[in-house]
Amino acid sequence: MQLTRVSAAAVLAVSGSLPAVAQTQTQPQATPPDAPASAPARPAQRPAAKPADARSEQLKRVEVSGNASDDSIRKASTASKIVITREEIDKFGDSTLGEMIKRLPGVTTGGRPGRGGDIRMRGMGGGYTQILVNGERMPPGFSLDQLPPEQVERIEVLRAPTAEYGTRAVAGTINVVLREALKKRLNEFRAGFATERGHISPGISWTRNDNFGEGHAYNLTVNALHGERVDDIINDTLTHTVATNTDSLLTSRGRNSDERTALNLTGRVQFKLNATDSLAIQPFIVSTKSTTNSQLLQTTTPQPNPTPTGFFDQADTDGDSRFTMARLNTQWQSKLSADTRVEARGGIGRARGESHSVRQERLAGAASRLQDDSSTSRDSNWSALAKISHNLGGDHSLVSGIEGEGTSRHTNRVTLVNGAPQPGLDDFGDDLDASSTRVAAYAQDEWNVGKQWDFYAGLRWEGITTRSSAASYDARNKSSVFTPLAHARYKLDDKGRDMIRASLTRSYRSPQLQDLIARPTINSQVPHQANTPDRAGNPDLKPELATGFEIGYEHYQTKGGLLSANFFARRITNLMRTVTSLETVPWSTTQRWVARPLNIGKASTAGVELEARFRLDEYFEDALPINIRSNFSIFTSRVDGIPGPNNHIDGQPKGTANLGADYRLRSVPLTLGASLNWTPSTVIQQTLITETTASRKAVVDAFALWAINTEQSLRLSATNLSAMDYFTGSVIATGDQLITSRSGGPSYTQWQLRWEMKI
């Protein structure tokens, strides 16, 4: 696919500050197939005149190379696309990918400030955003926070789905591309530590990039870290019983500590097989180990009399877990002719997770209940792709391909209560097997009409089969989706500094494997209420389908700035939502409150995303050349069948905003930067009986980078300087009870000092 066409002339025209380096080469170097096109650059100084023969000889030995800027790649794409390049990643020095991505227009993160969380585009959580690593979906248990920014080459954000990247992207797609075997030589070392609440978290990383043989190149990045953090726990639940007109307040206070050690390795070896063929091999390894400990004191007012069975006032939990993932990808590309290219990709992976926890409950100091949980999971996954690209002439570029992907999981879970199996789960057994197979075929055409119009049309079909089985059931779910796609770009001027983009797409959201698994998780909290339900899956879930429309305007400024406005709308059918209801269940002799996902109907969402990036001296002649970054997004949504006014998509705020600036001082080699990320509080009517809330976020980050010399620098950064309290809550009205709860606590500032060296 050539959704991003970057020519040398386009790169220079868009980015006046495009870095270009003239290097004397003694041997040819490999260029990865997906590397941005190189661009010639004008020398900073004219060399002294030399005889003609000498100049001719020198030209034979000099290769000029350059990398496309993030704006140039974004500008050249037919579909709406945002790219964060390696230069941008290095500039801010974030410790996690979530910290970096949250500054983009329309992107929010779940969870407490400074603690990461799931990444959401357009504020839509729960699988609406497609997350890829090197174009591949990762196995369960993996999150982007496990991936250090040092291992990332660039981040591609697509606001609308495309046939090649896949259409499981109702909100959009975030594709993280790992370090590539680029032409330039690099030997980079980083070491530092972070501190929060007096706990030290050290980390080191090393990146090596070089070439070998006739046109071959490699990259190796290794990252190791050890992290410690402590969070305070605040939980309150007020239950009003209608029949007796009485209130009961359950108050929990405690502390949770977490210690984590991680090792990450990524690599890429690029072989130039001949003048037309290349082969890339990419290993990817993640290994983490963590231990947790929590102490919780619980007070009930008034004290229940008589004391119900299973009641406790103190709980201590110790746990440990391990996660290891290894994946190997290969990519072969061949240029069959001047107009035809073929590509084949394949990958295999294994992941293993182990966890063990022991929870000791006490009442008045005496041990009352001991729960021991052990879980082991083994995941296997494979993927395969074949595609052909052909230039039809007349600026037509046709791409078609087929894909396959499979995952399988075996889980063994044992829960013991006071040394005996947990009552109610005997019929389900300890072993669970689940699998998912996906096949897809697509075709797309991208073409230019004159100098101003670019069009893209694509078709994609996907079929997904999932299966889960345990001792008492064997469930299968099969679905298929056909998604037509269309994008267009119109340049308002010959230089392409002003343009309009529009998209009409169909996308979908498939059920997560864990949502299809029928085996329940039993909540042991006493008393058992609607706010502490058991959880179970639904093997009959259907995928959501979304019809989407986007239109946007972009203006690229002469000094590298950007002004843009983007409007989007989605209409969703078969909306999936977790619903809590009172059920007659096989694992209990009495009815239980159970939360399970259901298809509840239709929904719609829309929003506007505004972005402005510029240098201050572009508008004020005497101003300092401070880089300003800002964006503001507004969201709205409505779920049919649920009463308003807060019947929104799960977790979606009314908007989000970012404001940041950075400046390199003229007198000293020091760069300063700061940013503010703001998300308002949310109130969501989730179901007919449940309303959820979340606190607002105002996260301030800052950094100072001292360039010791051309090879070494020292970075001091602060994350979450604002350190606000953060709570989530719910109000549940069952008719018999009104239950109001909240949980959360304070957040904290993390300081980081890091030394960066290029050898």
Secondary structure, DSSP 8 states (H G I E B T S, - for coil): --SB---HHHHHHH-TT--EEEEE-SS-----TTS--------SS------HHHHHHHHHHEEEEE---HHHHHHHBSS-EEEE-HHHHHHH--SSHHHHHTTSTTEEE-SSTTS---EEETT--TT-EEEEETTB---TT--GGGS-GGGEEEEEEESS-BTTTBS--SSEEEEEEE----SS-EEEEEEEEEEETTEEEEEEEEEEEEEETTTEEEEEEEEEEEEEEEEEEEEEEEEEETTTTEEEEEEEEEEEEEEEEEEEEEEEEEEE-SSSEEEEEEEEEEEEEEEEEEEEEEEEES--SS--TT--SEEEEEEEEEEEEEEEEEEEEEE-SSSEEEEEEEEEEEEEEEEEEEEEEEETTEEEEEEEEEEEEEEEEEEEEEEEEEEEETTEEEEEEEEEEEEEEEEEEEEEETTEE-TT-TTT-SEEEEEEEEEEEEEEEEEEETTTEEEEEEEEEEEEEEEEE-SS-EEEEEEEEEEEEEEEEEESSTT-SEEEEEEEEEEEE---HHHH----B----SS--TTS-EE---TT---EEEEEEEEEEEEE-TTS-EEEEEEEEEEEEEEEEEEEEEE--TT-SS-EEEEEEEEEEEEEEEEEEEEEEEEGGGTSTTS---EEEEEEEEEEEEETTS-SSS--STT--SEEEEEEEEEE-SSSSEEEEEEEEEE--EEEE-SSSEEEEE--EEEEEEEEEEE-SSSEEEEEEEE-SS---EEEEEEEE-SSEEEEEEEEE----EEEEEEEEE-
